[in-house]
Amino acid sequence: MRKLIMTLFIILSVAALAFAAPYEVSKKAGDITVASVFDKNPPVTGKNKVTVTIKDSKQAPVDAKVAVYYSMPAMAGMPAMDYKTVADGKNGVYTATLDLGMSGPWNVEVRFILPNKELRKVAYTVDVR
């Protein structure tokens, strides 16, 4: 009986650690790497904090003006949902809150303007629970 309890404890501990890790997406925009880390894994309906880290090819932080656009396409009986939030931060690390209105696939696009005024963007999809 004691072995069974210990085995269950270990299994539950490992499962808790697996779900405790944040949800992360990393994409390239030319020679720049953009990593988006959500505070919840998987992202959930409601408010989700996302931290966007932008680094150049030498892994140095990139200063930029950052906005996060997120949308869900139209479905039967429901119009499309399109939102934008400006991310706050500096030195290559920016935070924003996304208010994801319902479960399902959401399109996310991180747009950022570099100091030379060049616009870059990365896009990905998250499955909201």
C-alpha positions as CSV (number, residue, x, y, z in Angstrom):
1,M,0.0,0.0,0.0
2,R,2.8,2.4,0.8
3,K,4.5,1.7,-2.6
4,L,1.2,2.5,-4.3
5,I,0.8,5.8,-2.4
6,M,4.4,6.8,-3.2
7,T,4.0,5.9,-6.9
8,L,0.8,8.0,-7.1
9,F,2.6,10.9,-5.4
10,I,5.5,10.8,-7.9
11,I,3.2,10.6,-10.9
12,L,1.1,13.6,-9.6
13,S,4.3,15.6,-8.9
14,V,5.6,15.0,-12.4
15,A,2.3,15.9,-13.9
16,A,2.1,19.1,-11.9
17,L,5.6,20.1,-13.0
18,A,4.8,19.4,-16.7
19,F,1.8,21.8,-16.5
20,A,3.5,24.4,-14.5
21,A,5.8,25.4,-17.3
22,P,4.7,28.5,-19.2
23,Y,3.5,28.3,-22.8
24,E,6.3,29.6,-25.1
25,V,6.5,30.3,-28.8
26,S,9.7,31.4,-30.6
27,K,9.8,32.7,-34.1
28,K,12.3,34.5,-36.4
29,A,11.7,37.8,-38.2
30,G,14.8,37.9,-40.4
31,D,17.8,37.9,-38.1
32,I,15.7,38.8,-35.0
33,T,14.3,36.2,-32.7
34,V,11.0,36.9,-31.0
35,A,9.9,34.7,-28.0
36,S,6.4,35.0,-26.6
37,V,5.9,33.4,-23.1
38,F,2.3,33.1,-21.8
39,D,1.8,32.9,-18.0
40,K,-0.7,30.1,-18.4
41,N,-0.2,26.8,-20.2
42,P,-2.3,26.4,-22.1
43,P,-3.6,29.9,-22.5
44,V,-7.1,30.2,-21.0
45,T,-10.3,32.1,-21.6
46,G,-9.9,35.5,-20.0
47,K,-6.8,37.6,-19.2
48,N,-3.4,36.1,-20.1
49,K,-0.1,37.9,-19.5
50,V,2.4,37.5,-22.4
51,T,6.1,38.5,-22.1
52,V,7.7,39.2,-25.5
53,T,11.5,39.0,-25.7
54,I,13.3,40.4,-28.8
55,K,16.9,39.6,-29.5
56,D,19.2,40.1,-32.5
57,S,21.4,37.5,-34.1
58,K,24.1,38.0,-31.4
59,Q,21.4,37.4,-28.7
60,A,21.6,41.1,-27.7
61,P,18.3,42.7,-26.6
62,V,16.5,44.8,-29.2
63,D,14.7,48.0,-28.3
64,A,11.5,48.4,-30.2
65,K,7.9,49.6,-30.1
66,V,5.8,46.5,-29.7
67,A,2.1,45.7,-30.2
68,V,0.3,42.4,-30.0
69,Y,-2.6,41.8,-32.4
70,Y,-4.8,38.9,-31.7
71,S,-7.9,37.6,-33.5
72,M,-10.4,34.8,-33.9
73,P,-11.9,34.2,-37.3
74,A,-15.7,34.5,-37.8
75,M,-17.7,31.3,-37.1
76,A,-21.3,30.4,-37.8
77,G,-23.4,32.9,-35.9
78,M,-20.4,34.8,-34.6
79,P,-18.4,37.7,-36.1
80,A,-14.7,37.8,-36.2
81,M,-12.9,39.2,-33.1
82,D,-9.9,41.5,-33.6
83,Y,-7.9,43.1,-30.8
84,K,-4.7,45.0,-30.3
85,T,-2.7,45.8,-27.2
86,V,0.5,47.8,-26.9
87,A,3.2,46.0,-25.0
88,D,5.1,47.9,-22.3
89,G,8.8,47.4,-21.6
90,K,12.4,48.1,-22.8
91,N,15.7,46.5,-23.3
92,G,14.2,43.7,-25.4
93,V,11.6,42.6,-22.8
94,Y,7.9,43.7,-23.2
95,T,4.7,42.6,-21.5
96,A,1.1,42.8,-22.5
97,T,-2.2,41.3,-21.4
98,L,-4.4,39.5,-23.9
99,D,-8.1,39.1,-23.0
100,L,-9.0,36.0,-24.9
101,G,-12.9,36.0,-25.1
102,M,-13.5,32.3,-25.8
103,S,-11.8,28.9,-26.2
104,G,-10.5,27.8,-29.5
105,P,-7.7,28.8,-31.9
106,W,-6.6,32.4,-31.7
107,N,-4.2,34.0,-34.2
108,V,-1.5,36.1,-32.6
109,E,0.8,38.6,-34.4
110,V,3.6,40.4,-32.6
111,R,4.5,43.6,-34.6
112,F,7.5,45.7,-33.6
113,I,9.1,48.8,-35.0
114,L,12.9,48.8,-34.8
115,P,14.9,52.0,-34.0
116,N,15.6,52.4,-37.7
117,K,11.7,52.6,-38.2
118,E,11.6,49.2,-39.9
119,L,8.4,47.2,-39.1
120,R,8.8,43.5,-38.5
121,K,6.3,40.9,-37.3
122,V,5.9,37.3,-36.4
123,A,2.7,35.3,-36.3
124,Y,1.5,32.1,-34.6
125,T,-1.7,30.4,-33.3
126,V,-2.5,29.5,-29.7
127,D,-5.3,27.0,-28.7
128,V,-7.1,28.6,-25.8
129,R,-8.8,26.3,-23.3
